[in-house]
């Protein structure tokens, strides 16, 4: 209840440009709104994703493709290996091919920069590269649609994966390298580092 023209003062303050932190807006009502929002944020925080780690050691840096069909499968695969919140993640179209292609040199530079930063900040021990079948980047950058010839598709992905692995070992001999090929159903097969 407003006594003595309080409503008019409130209305005038609001329309005179005094704003939310001056005049009667800086009242119990404003305090209660802010307190309620703060309490809600505190209550919702535990429901938000996993706990973030402080800067420190993680096991690996993962390079995978941007393909929307496999984002959840990639996370599920890494979680299934016990690597939840224990890897850095770089995403490039084509994964290994994206890091190697001359058509997008900046992508390769970004990948190598991320490897350096991951070593410095998180002391990674290995690089894991997951390519996948039916990859559109192979059509875009190599002009090859490989999905109907599984053996040829495995061979071409293997070539790109091994080429990247050799460069990782050359630039960072202290890092292990793991090469994988994911099917569209989320199953993963290892690709040997040596042919």
C-alpha positions in Angstrom: 0.0 0.0 0.0 1.4 3.4 -1.0 0.8 6.3 1.3 1.3 10.0 0.5 1.6 9.7 -3.2 4.3 6.9 -3.2 2.9 5.5 -6.4 3.2 8.8 -8.2 6.9 9.1 -7.0 7.5 5.6 -8.2 6.0 6.4 -11.6 7.9 9.7 -12.0 11.2 8.1 -11.0 10.7 5.3 -13.5 9.8 7.6 -16.3 12.4 10.3 -15.4 15.3 7.9 -16.3 16.5 7.2 -12.8 16.7 3.5 -13.7 16.5 0.3 -11.7 19.1 1.1 -9.1 17.9 4.5 -7.9 14.7 5.7 -6.3 12.1 3.3 -5.2 13.2 0.5 -7.6 16.0 -0.2 -5.2 13.5 -1.5 -2.7 12.6 -4.7 -0.9 10.8 -5.8 -4.1 14.0 -5.4 -6.2 16.0 -7.1 -3.5 13.5 -10.0 -3.4 13.7 -10.4 -7.2 17.5 -10.5 -7.2 17.6 -12.9 -4.2 15.1 -15.2 -5.9 17.1 -15.2 -9.1 20.3 -15.9 -7.2 18.6 -18.7 -5.2 17.3 -20.2 -8.4 20.8 -20.2 -10.0 22.2 -21.9 -6.9 19.5 -24.6 -7.0 19.9 -25.2 -10.7 23.7 -25.4 -10.7 23.9 -29.1 -9.6 21.6 -30.0 -12.5 23.9 -28.4 -15.1 26.4 -30.7 -16.8 29.4 -32.5 -15.2 31.8 -30.9 -12.8 34.5 -28.9 -14.6 38.0 -29.7 -13.5 40.6 -27.1 -12.6 43.5 -26.8 -15.0 45.7 -29.8 -14.7 46.6 -33.1 -16.3 44.3 -34.8 -18.8 45.0 -38.0 -20.6 44.6 -37.1 -24.2 43.7 -34.7 -27.0 41.0 -36.0 -29.2 40.6 -35.0 -32.8 37.3 -35.9 -34.4 35.0 -34.8 -37.2 32.3 -32.2 -36.9 29.6 -34.5 -38.4 26.4 -34.0 -36.3 25.5 -37.6 -36.7 28.3 -38.8 -34.5 28.8 -36.1 -31.8 26.9 -38.1 -29.2 28.5 -41.4 -30.3 32.0 -39.9 -30.0 31.3 -38.6 -26.4 29.7 -42.0 -25.5 32.7 -43.8 -26.9 35.2 -41.6 -24.9 33.0 -42.0 -21.7 32.9 -45.7 -22.2 36.7 -45.8 -22.1 36.7 -44.0 -18.8 37.9 -40.7 -20.3 34.9 -38.5 -19.2 36.3 -35.0 -18.6 39.8 -36.4 -19.2 40.6 -35.2 -22.7 40.8 -32.0 -24.7 38.7 -32.0 -27.9 39.5 -30.5 -31.3 36.9 -30.8 -34.0 37.7 -30.4 -37.7 35.7 -31.6 -40.7 37.3 -34.8 -41.9 39.3 -35.1 -38.6 42.7 -36.4 -39.8 42.0 -35.1 -43.4 41.0 -31.7 -42.0 44.3 -31.4 -40.2 46.2 -32.4 -43.3 44.5 -30.8 -46.3 46.2 -28.0 -48.2 42.7 -26.6 -49.1 42.3 -25.4 -45.5 45.8 -24.7 -44.2 44.5 -22.8 -41.2 42.8 -25.9 -39.9 46.1 -27.7 -39.7 47.8 -24.8 -38.1 44.9 -24.6 -35.5 45.3 -28.4 -34.8 49.0 -28.1 -34.2 48.5 -25.0 -32.0 45.9 -27.0 -30.0 48.4 -29.9 -29.5 51.0 -27.4 -28.2 48.5 -25.7 -25.8 47.2 -29.1 -24.6 50.7 -30.2 -23.8 51.5 -27.0 -22.0 48.2 -26.6 -20.0 47.1 -30.2 -19.5 50.2 -32.3 -20.0 48.5 -34.7 -22.5 50.2 -38.0 -23.0 48.6 -39.0 -26.3 46.6 -37.9 -29.3 43.5 -39.9 -30.3 42.2 -39.4 -33.8 38.7 -40.6 -34.7 37.8 -40.5 -38.4 34.4 -41.9 -39.5 32.8 -43.7 -42.4 30.6 -41.8 -44.9 32.6 -38.6 -44.2 31.5 -35.7 -46.4 34.9 -34.0 -46.1 36.4 -36.8 -48.1 34.0 -36.0 -50.9 34.7 -32.3 -50.6 38.5 -32.4 -50.3 39.4 -35.6 -52.2 36.5 -35.8 -54.6 35.9 -39.4 -53.5 32.6 -40.9 -52.3 33.9 -44.0 -50.4 30.8 -45.1 -48.6 29.9 -48.0 -51.0 33.3 -49.6 -50.9 34.1 -50.4 -47.2 37.6 -51.8 -47.9 38.6 -48.8 -50.0 37.1 -46.4 -47.5 39.2 -48.1 -44.7 42.3 -47.9 -46.9 41.9 -44.2 -47.6 41.1 -43.3 -44.0 44.0 -45.4 -42.9 46.4 -43.4 -45.2 45.2 -40.1 -43.8 45.3 -41.3 -40.2 48.8 -42.8 -40.6 50.1 -39.6 -42.3 48.8 -37.5 -39.4 50.2 -40.0 -36.8 53.7 -39.8 -38.4 53.6 -36.0 -38.2 52.5 -36.1 -34.6 55.4 -38.5 -33.8 57.8 -36.3 -35.7 56.8 -33.1 -34.0 56.0 -34.6 -30.6 57.9 -37.8 -30.1 56.8 -37.8 -26.4 53.2 -38.3 -27.4 51.5 -41.6 -28.1 49.1 -41.8 -31.1 45.9 -43.8 -31.4 44.0 -44.1 -34.6 40.3 -45.1 -34.9 37.6 -45.3 -37.5 34.0 -45.0 -36.4 31.0 -46.4 -38.2 27.7 -44.5 -38.4 26.3 -46.8 -35.8 29.0 -45.6 -33.3 31.1 -48.8 -33.4 34.8 -48.1 -33.5 37.6 -50.1 -35.1 41.3 -49.4 -34.4 43.6 -48.5 -37.4 47.2 -49.6 -37.0 49.7 -46.8 -36.8 52.1 -48.7 -39.0 50.7 -50.1 -42.3 
